[in-house]
Amino acid sequence: MSTPDHPPVPAWYAGMTSALDTKMGLQVLELTPERIVGRMPVEGNTQPMGLWHGGASCVLVETLGSIGAAAHAQPDRVAVGVDLNATHHRSVRSGWVTGTATALRLGRSVASYEVVLVDDEGRRVCTARLTCQLVDPR
């Protein structure tokens, strides 16, 4: 996906989308090893009270950080998430939640990201950190 505000997503990403990403409506808007931007609709990703589900935040965080780490690791290595920490700041009832993952460390064996999720008004919904191990493919 490409928008006027974001460069095109690399073609190799098409092979990385998962059934979970599709089911949750995740859209990747920008993808480089250093910065990944994506979003998910609140509708369909809520808990019983009708609020954005904290687990949906974690799916968005893990996906954005993991594909950034994969972009850094390719073509010889793959990225696997090994640590995820998320603090939820506010609830969301409608619209979209947009995440921006910013690389903290892009090393030979580890990639770490800070991921900030915001609502449509730019209010912070969640702050998270994801660490991925870069390993040889099986």
C-alpha positions in Angstrom: 0.0 0.0 0.0 1.2 3.5 -0.8 -0.2 6.8 0.2 0.9 10.4 -0.5 2.4 10.6 3.0 4.3 7.2 2.8 6.6 5.6 0.2 5.6 2.3 -1.4 5.9 -0.8 0.7 8.5 -3.2 -0.8 7.2 -6.0 -3.0 8.8 -8.7 -0.8 6.4 -7.8 2.0 3.4 -9.4 0.1 4.8 -12.8 1.0 5.0 -12.0 4.7 1.3 -11.2 5.4 -0.3 -13.7 7.8 -3.8 -15.0 8.2 -4.0 -13.1 11.5 -2.9 -9.8 9.9 -5.6 -10.2 7.3 -8.3 -11.2 9.8 -7.5 -8.2 12.0 -7.5 -5.8 9.0 -3.8 -4.7 9.5 -2.5 -2.4 6.8 1.2 -1.6 6.4 1.7 1.9 5.1 5.5 2.4 5.3 8.3 -0.1 5.7 12.0 0.3 6.1 14.3 -1.3 8.6 14.4 1.9 10.6 10.7 2.9 10.5 7.5 1.0 10.0 4.0 2.5 10.0 0.8 0.5 10.0 -2.7 0.6 11.2 -5.7 -1.6 12.2 -9.4 -0.8 12.4 -10.9 -0.7 15.9 -14.1 -2.3 14.5 -13.7 -6.1 14.8 -10.8 -5.8 17.2 -12.6 -5.0 20.4 -13.1 -6.6 23.8 -16.6 -7.3 25.2 -17.0 -3.7 26.5 -16.7 -2.4 22.9 -13.2 -1.0 23.5 -10.0 -1.6 21.4 -8.6 -4.9 22.7 -5.1 -4.7 24.4 -4.2 -7.9 22.6 -4.9 -6.1 19.3 -2.3 -3.5 20.3 0.2 -6.3 20.9 -0.6 -7.9 17.5 0.0 -4.5 15.8 3.2 -3.9 17.8 4.6 -7.4 17.1 3.8 -7.3 13.4 5.3 -3.9 12.8 8.5 -4.6 14.7 8.9 -8.1 13.3 8.6 -6.9 9.6 11.0 -4.1 10.3 13.5 -6.6 11.8 12.9 -8.9 8.8 13.7 -6.1 6.5 16.9 -5.5 8.4 17.8 -9.3 8.5 17.1 -10.2 4.9 18.1 -11.9 2.8 20.2 -14.3 5.0 18.4 -14.3 8.3 14.8 -14.2 9.7 13.4 -12.4 12.6 11.6 -14.0 15.6 10.1 -12.0 18.4 11.6 -12.8 21.8 10.3 -10.0 24.1 7.3 -7.7 24.0 6.4 -5.1 26.6 3.3 -2.9 26.2 1.7 -0.2 28.4 -1.9 0.7 27.5 -2.7 4.4 28.1 -6.2 5.0 26.9 -9.2 3.2 25.3 -10.5 3.6 21.8 -14.0 3.0 20.6 -13.9 3.6 16.9 -11.8 4.6 13.9 -8.2 3.3 13.4 -5.2 2.7 15.6 -2.0 3.7 13.9 1.4 2.4 15.0 4.9 3.7 14.3 7.8 1.4 15.0 11.2 3.1 15.3 14.3 1.1 15.5 16.3 1.4 18.7 19.0 -1.1 17.7 19.7 -2.9 14.5 22.4 -5.4 15.2 23.7 -8.6 13.7 21.7 -10.8 16.0 19.1 -8.6 17.6 16.7 -5.8 16.4 14.7 -3.7 18.9 11.9 -1.3 18.3 9.9 1.3 20.2 6.3 1.2 18.9 3.9 4.0 19.6 0.2 3.5 18.9 -2.2 6.5 18.5 -5.9 7.0 17.8 -7.3 9.1 14.9 -6.8 12.2 17.0 -3.1 11.5 17.5 -3.6 10.6 21.2 -1.3 7.9 22.5 -3.0 4.6 23.0 -0.1 2.4 23.8 3.7 2.5 24.2 5.6 -0.7 23.5 9.0 -2.2 22.9 9.7 -5.3 20.8 13.0 -7.2 20.6 13.5 -9.7 17.8 16.3 -12.3 17.5 17.8 -12.6 14.0 18.4 -16.3 13.2 19.3 -18.5 10.3 16.2 -19.8 8.5 15.4 -23.5 9.0 
